[in-house]
Amino acid sequence: MTLSCCIWALSGSDEEILTDMADLGFTSIDIQPHMLTSGPAQARQQALGLAVSCLGASFGMPSDAALDSPAAAARGQALQHLAQAFSHAAAVGATATYIVPGDDAGQAALARYAQSLAAAADLAAAHNLKLCVEHFPGRALPTAAGTLDFLQQIGHPNLYLLFDIGHVQMSGEDPAETIRQAGSRLGYVHLDDNDGTNDLHWSLLDGVLTRESLQRTLQALTEIDYSGAISLELSPKLPDPLEALRRSREIVLSLP
C-alpha cells in the first residue's frame, strides 16, 4: 500500500514543495490542476522519483460552472474544466482523480449531477483514470453510505468512492465498516483528523481519531484488497504543516 500526500498542505514553489516531500520520504504525491504544469517542476518531480497518484479535479473550477447547474452551459463549462484536469493528470502519470459534490441536495440537482458524473466518468476513463466522488459533510452527498448508494444508482463502471476518514468522523460513520461496504467501489483514501464536528484536516491523532480506529481502518483496506494509495490531506493553515506531515507519516508507518 502506497502512502501519498496532498502537497497543497505546503506553500512555496512546486520545486520547493517536491523537494520537501522527497526529504520526508514520500515517493507519491497528490496534486491540483495548476500544479506541475511547468517543465522545471516536472523535471524536478522525475528527478526526485515522485509519482503522482491522484489529482483533485474540483480545484480551480470556474465560479460560474457546476456539474449540477440547471444551466446546460454551466454544466458544459464544468465538464470542460474536468476534461483539461484529466488530461493533465494523465500527462503526469496519475491513476486516479476526484471531485466533490455540489451544494444542492434537491432531487432535480442530484439528477443533473448524476448525468454529469456519467459524462465525466467517460472522460476520465479515456485517460485510464479512476474517477472518485468524495463524500462531504455539508454538501449534497454528506455521508459515505449515501454517496455509495448514489454511485450504485448511476451504475457507471468508472465511478468510485473517495473515502475520507475525517469526514466519516463528522458524519458519525464507522470508518472500517464503511470501507468494507465500499469494497471494489472504493477508489481512493484520504487520511486526516478533526474534532468530530469541523473539517479541520489536522495531523493524525491530534483530534478524535485514535490509533485503534486508524489501525482498524488500515486492516479493513487490507481485507478488501485495496491496492490504491492512501493520502495524507492536511491543512495548509496548521502551525507547521511540514512537521504535521512528518508526524502523520510516521504514525501510519508505525502501524502493523
C-alpha positions as CSV (number, residue, x, y, z in Angstrom):
1,M,0.0,0.0,0.0
2,T,1.5,3.3,-1.1
3,L,1.4,6.3,1.3
4,S,0.9,9.6,-0.6
5,C,0.4,13.2,0.4
6,C,-1.7,16.1,-0.8
7,I,1.0,18.6,-1.5
8,W,-1.3,21.6,-1.2
9,A,-0.7,21.5,2.5
10,L,2.6,23.2,1.8
11,S,3.5,26.7,0.5
12,G,6.3,27.6,-1.9
13,S,7.2,26.8,-5.5
14,D,6.4,23.4,-6.9
15,E,10.1,22.6,-7.0
16,E,10.5,23.5,-3.3
17,I,7.5,21.5,-2.2
18,L,8.6,18.5,-4.2
19,T,12.0,18.6,-2.5
20,D,10.3,18.8,0.9
21,M,8.2,15.7,0.0
22,A,11.2,13.7,-1.1
23,D,13.1,14.8,2.1
24,L,10.3,13.5,4.2
25,G,10.5,10.1,2.5
26,F,7.4,10.3,0.3
27,T,7.5,8.6,-3.1
28,S,4.0,9.5,-4.2
29,I,2.1,12.8,-4.2
30,D,-1.4,14.2,-4.9
31,I,-1.8,17.5,-6.9
32,Q,-4.3,20.1,-8.0
33,P,-4.8,21.0,-11.7
34,H,-2.5,24.1,-11.6
35,M,0.4,22.1,-10.1
36,L,3.3,20.5,-12.0
37,T,2.4,22.4,-15.2
38,S,5.9,23.8,-15.9
39,G,8.8,22.0,-17.4
40,P,11.2,22.7,-14.5
41,A,8.6,21.3,-12.0
42,Q,8.0,18.2,-14.0
43,A,11.8,17.7,-14.3
44,R,12.2,18.0,-10.6
45,Q,9.4,15.5,-10.0
46,Q,11.0,13.0,-12.2
47,A,14.5,13.6,-10.8
48,L,13.2,13.0,-7.3
49,G,11.3,9.9,-8.3
50,L,8.0,11.2,-7.1
51,A,5.0,9.5,-8.7
52,V,1.7,11.4,-9.0
53,S,-1.1,9.2,-7.5
54,C,-4.2,11.4,-7.7
55,L,-5.4,14.8,-8.9
56,G,-8.1,16.8,-7.2
57,A,-10.1,17.9,-10.3
58,S,-12.6,20.1,-8.5
59,F,-9.9,22.6,-7.5
60,G,-9.9,25.7,-9.8
61,M,-13.4,25.1,-11.1
62,P,-14.7,28.4,-12.5
63,S,-17.2,30.0,-10.2
64,D,-20.0,30.0,-12.8
65,A,-19.5,26.3,-13.6
66,A,-21.2,23.4,-11.8
67,L,-22.0,19.8,-12.7
68,D,-25.4,20.1,-11.1
69,S,-26.3,23.5,-12.5
70,P,-29.8,24.0,-14.1
71,A,-28.0,25.8,-17.0
72,A,-26.6,23.5,-19.6
73,A,-23.8,25.9,-20.4
74,A,-22.6,25.9,-16.8
75,R,-22.6,22.1,-16.8
76,G,-20.7,22.1,-20.0
77,Q,-18.1,24.5,-18.7
78,A,-17.6,22.3,-15.6
79,L,-17.1,19.3,-17.8
80,Q,-14.6,21.2,-19.9
81,H,-12.6,22.1,-16.8
82,L,-12.6,18.4,-15.8
83,A,-11.5,17.3,-19.2
84,Q,-8.5,19.6,-19.0
85,A,-7.7,18.5,-15.5
86,F,-7.9,14.8,-16.5
87,S,-5.6,15.4,-19.5
88,H,-3.0,17.0,-17.1
89,A,-3.5,14.2,-14.6
90,A,-2.7,11.6,-17.2
91,A,0.2,13.5,-18.6
92,V,2.0,13.5,-15.2
93,G,1.2,9.8,-14.6
94,A,-1.8,9.9,-12.1
95,T,-4.0,6.9,-11.9
96,A,-6.9,8.5,-10.0
97,T,-8.8,11.8,-9.8
98,Y,-11.6,13.0,-7.7
99,I,-14.4,15.6,-7.4
100,V,-16.5,16.9,-4.6
101,P,-20.3,17.2,-4.7
102,G,-22.3,20.4,-5.2
103,D,-24.3,22.1,-2.5
104,D,-27.8,21.4,-3.8
105,A,-29.3,18.2,-2.4
106,G,-32.6,18.6,-4.3
107,Q,-33.7,15.7,-6.5
108,A,-33.5,17.7,-9.7
109,A,-30.0,18.9,-8.9
110,L,-28.9,15.4,-8.0
111,A,-30.3,14.0,-11.2
112,R,-28.3,16.6,-13.2
113,Y,-25.3,15.8,-11.1
114,A,-25.7,12.1,-11.8
115,Q,-25.9,12.7,-15.6
116,S,-22.8,15.0,-15.5
117,L,-20.9,12.4,-13.4
118,A,-21.5,9.7,-16.0
119,A,-20.1,12.0,-18.7
120,A,-17.1,12.9,-16.5
121,A,-16.5,9.2,-15.8
122,D,-16.3,8.6,-19.6
123,L,-13.8,11.4,-19.9
124,A,-11.7,10.1,-17.1
125,A,-11.8,6.5,-18.4
126,A,-10.4,7.7,-21.8
127,H,-7.3,8.7,-19.8
128,N,-7.2,5.5,-17.8
129,L,-8.1,7.4,-14.6
130,K,-10.4,6.2,-11.9
131,L,-13.0,9.0,-11.2
132,C,-13.8,9.2,-7.5
133,V,-16.5,11.2,-5.7
134,E,-15.8,12.4,-2.2
135,H,-18.5,12.2,0.5
136,F,-18.6,15.7,2.0
137,P,-20.5,16.8,5.1
138,G,-22.5,20.0,4.5
139,R,-22.8,19.3,0.7
140,A,-25.3,17.3,-1.4
141,L,-23.7,14.0,-0.6
142,P,-22.8,14.3,3.1
143,T,-22.3,10.7,4.1
144,A,-20.2,7.8,2.7
145,A,-23.1,5.4,2.7
146,G,-25.3,7.9,0.8
147,T,-22.6,8.6,-1.7
148,L,-22.1,4.8,-2.3
149,D,-25.9,4.4,-2.8
150,F,-25.8,7.3,-5.3
151,L,-22.9,5.9,-7.3
152,Q,-24.6,2.5,-7.3
153,Q,-27.8,4.0,-8.7
154,I,-25.8,5.6,-11.5
155,G,-24.1,2.3,-12.2
156,H,-21.2,3.6,-14.2
157,P,-18.2,1.3,-14.0
158,N,-15.7,4.1,-13.7
159,L,-17.3,5.9,-10.7
160,Y,-15.8,5.2,-7.2
161,L,-15.9,6.5,-3.7
162,L,-13.1,8.7,-2.3
163,F,-13.2,7.7,1.4
164,D,-12.1,10.5,3.8
165,I,-11.6,9.3,7.4
166,G,-12.1,12.9,8.8
167,H,-15.4,13.2,7.0
168,V,-16.8,9.9,8.4
169,Q,-15.8,11.2,11.9
170,M,-18.1,14.2,11.2
171,S,-21.0,12.1,9.8
172,G,-20.7,9.5,12.6
173,E,-20.0,6.5,10.3
174,D,-17.6,3.7,11.3
175,P,-14.6,4.0,9.0
176,A,-13.7,0.3,8.9
177,E,-17.2,-0.8,8.2
178,T,-17.6,2.0,5.6
179,I,-14.6,0.6,3.7
180,R,-16.0,-2.9,3.9
181,Q,-19.3,-1.7,2.5
182,A,-17.5,0.1,-0.3
183,G,-15.5,-3.0,-1.4
184,S,-14.5,-2.8,-5.0
185,R,-16.2,0.6,-5.3
186,L,-13.5,2.2,-3.2
187,G,-11.3,4.3,-5.4
188,Y,-9.1,6.4,-3.1
189,V,-8.4,7.2,0.5
190,H,-7.7,10.4,2.5
191,L,-6.4,10.4,6.0
192,D,-6.7,13.5,8.3
193,D,-8.1,14.3,11.7
194,N,-10.5,16.8,13.3
195,D,-12.7,17.5,16.3
196,G,-15.6,15.4,15.1
197,T,-17.5,18.5,14.1
198,N,-15.4,20.6,11.8
199,D,-13.4,19.8,8.7
200,L,-10.1,20.8,10.1
201,H,-7.6,18.5,8.4
202,W,-5.4,18.2,11.5
203,S,-2.4,15.9,11.8
204,L,-3.4,12.3,12.7
205,L,-4.2,11.6,16.3
206,D,-4.4,15.3,17.1
207,G,-8.3,15.1,17.2
208,V,-10.8,12.4,17.8
209,L,-9.0,9.8,15.7
210,T,-7.5,7.1,17.8
211,R,-4.6,4.7,17.0
212,E,-7.0,1.8,17.3
213,S,-9.5,3.3,14.8
214,L,-6.8,4.1,12.4
215,Q,-5.4,0.6,12.7
216,R,-8.8,-0.9,12.1
217,T,-9.2,1.3,9.0
218,L,-6.0,0.1,7.5
219,Q,-6.9,-3.5,8.3
220,A,-10.2,-3.1,6.5
221,L,-8.3,-1.8,3.5
222,T,-6.3,-5.0,3.5
223,E,-9.4,-7.1,3.9
224,I,-11.0,-5.7,0.7
225,D,-7.7,-6.0,-1.2
226,Y,-7.5,-2.2,-1.8
227,S,-4.4,-1.6,-4.0
228,G,-4.5,2.1,-4.4
229,A,-2.7,4.8,-2.4
230,I,-3.7,6.3,0.9
231,S,-3.1,10.0,1.1
232,L,-2.5,12.4,3.9
233,E,-4.6,15.5,3.4
234,L,-3.6,18.1,5.9
235,S,-4.5,21.8,6.2
236,P,-2.1,24.5,5.0
237,K,-3.4,26.5,7.9
238,L,-1.7,24.3,10.5
239,P,1.1,26.0,12.5
240,D,3.7,23.8,10.9
241,P,2.3,21.7,8.0
242,L,5.6,20.1,7.2
243,E,6.1,18.8,10.7
244,A,2.4,17.7,10.8
245,L,3.0,15.6,7.6
246,R,6.2,14.1,9.1
247,R,4.4,13.0,12.3
248,S,1.4,11.7,10.4
249,R,3.6,9.7,8.1
250,E,5.4,8.2,11.0
251,I,2.2,7.3,12.7
252,V,0.8,5.4,9.6
253,L,4.1,3.6,9.0
254,S,4.3,2.6,12.7
255,L,1.1,0.6,12.5
256,P,1.2,-3.1,11.6
